[in-house]
Amino acid sequence: MARINRVIRSPIWQVKIEVADPNCIWNVNPSCSFYKIIKANNVNAAVRGAATYCNRKMKEFPGVYFKYSTHDVKEYFYPINSSFNESQEKSFITRSKY
């Protein structure tokens, strides 16, 4: 039996991470920020996951400082179904009539 487009809402959060890299070891820019996607049940667990990520990266790249924001945590929504439009001439799927 085929599984039919079942929507599952899994708790995923995004936490803002700021990076200070004066020697440009991790990135080409000396300072940058990005959102880290973390799978967690609530906001507090997402912040703990961000802290673990920052500590692990600081051990991996000495001299680079990763800092997470406790105020910029928001729920992450992602599209379940992706759609694409392609012309029929370029497509390898052909339509047939029965």
C-alpha positions as CSV (number, residue, x, y, z in Angstrom):
1,M,0.0,0.0,0.0
2,A,1.4,3.4,-0.9
3,R,1.8,6.1,1.6
4,I,-0.3,9.1,0.7
5,N,1.0,12.6,1.4
6,R,0.8,12.5,5.2
7,V,1.8,15.7,6.8
8,I,4.0,15.2,9.8
9,R,4.8,18.3,11.9
10,S,8.1,17.6,13.5
11,P,9.4,20.2,15.9
12,I,12.3,22.0,14.2
13,W,13.7,25.3,15.4
14,Q,16.2,27.8,14.1
15,V,18.7,29.6,16.3
16,K,20.8,32.5,15.3
17,I,24.5,31.8,15.6
18,E,27.1,34.7,15.4
19,V,30.7,33.9,14.5
20,A,33.7,36.0,15.3
21,D,36.7,34.7,13.3
22,P,39.5,37.3,13.4
23,N,42.0,35.0,11.5
24,C,39.5,33.8,8.9
25,I,40.0,30.1,9.7
26,W,36.3,29.1,9.5
27,N,35.0,31.6,7.0
28,V,36.4,34.2,4.6
29,N,34.6,37.0,6.6
30,P,35.9,37.9,10.0
31,S,32.4,38.1,11.4
32,C,29.2,36.5,10.2
33,S,25.9,35.2,11.4
34,F,23.6,32.4,10.3
35,Y,20.6,30.4,11.4
36,K,21.3,26.8,12.6
37,I,18.5,24.3,12.2
38,I,18.0,22.2,15.3
39,K,15.6,19.4,15.9
40,A,14.2,19.9,19.4
41,N,10.9,19.5,21.3
42,N,10.8,23.1,22.7
43,V,12.6,26.4,22.7
44,N,14.8,25.5,25.7
45,A,16.0,22.3,24.1
46,A,16.8,24.2,20.9
47,V,18.9,26.7,22.9
48,R,20.8,23.7,24.6
49,G,21.4,22.2,21.2
50,A,22.8,25.5,19.9
51,A,25.1,25.7,23.0
52,T,26.3,22.2,22.3
53,Y,26.9,23.1,18.6
54,C,28.9,26.2,19.5
55,N,31.1,24.4,22.0
56,R,31.8,21.6,19.6
57,K,32.8,24.1,16.8
58,M,35.0,26.1,19.1
59,K,36.9,23.0,20.0
60,E,37.2,22.0,16.4
61,F,38.3,25.5,15.3
62,P,40.5,27.1,18.0
63,G,40.5,30.9,17.9
64,V,37.0,31.1,16.4
65,Y,34.2,32.2,18.7
66,F,30.7,30.9,18.2
67,K,27.9,32.7,20.1
68,Y,24.2,31.7,20.1
69,S,21.3,34.0,20.6
70,T,18.7,33.0,23.2
71,H,16.3,35.8,22.0
72,D,16.4,34.9,18.3
73,V,14.9,31.4,18.3
74,K,12.0,30.7,16.1
75,E,10.2,27.8,14.7
76,Y,11.3,26.5,11.3
77,F,8.7,25.7,8.7
78,Y,9.7,23.8,5.6
79,P,7.7,22.8,2.6
80,I,6.5,19.2,2.5
81,N,5.7,19.1,-1.2
82,S,8.0,20.6,-3.7
83,S,6.7,21.4,-7.1
84,F,8.5,22.0,-10.4
85,N,7.5,23.1,-13.8
86,E,9.2,21.8,-16.8
87,S,8.1,21.9,-20.4
88,Q,6.7,18.7,-21.9
89,E,9.3,18.6,-24.7
90,K,12.2,18.5,-22.2
91,S,10.6,16.0,-19.8
92,F,11.4,12.3,-20.0
93,I,7.9,11.4,-18.9
94,T,5.3,11.1,-21.6
95,R,1.6,11.2,-21.4
96,S,-0.4,8.4,-22.8
97,K,-4.1,7.8,-23.2
98,Y,-5.8,4.5,-22.3
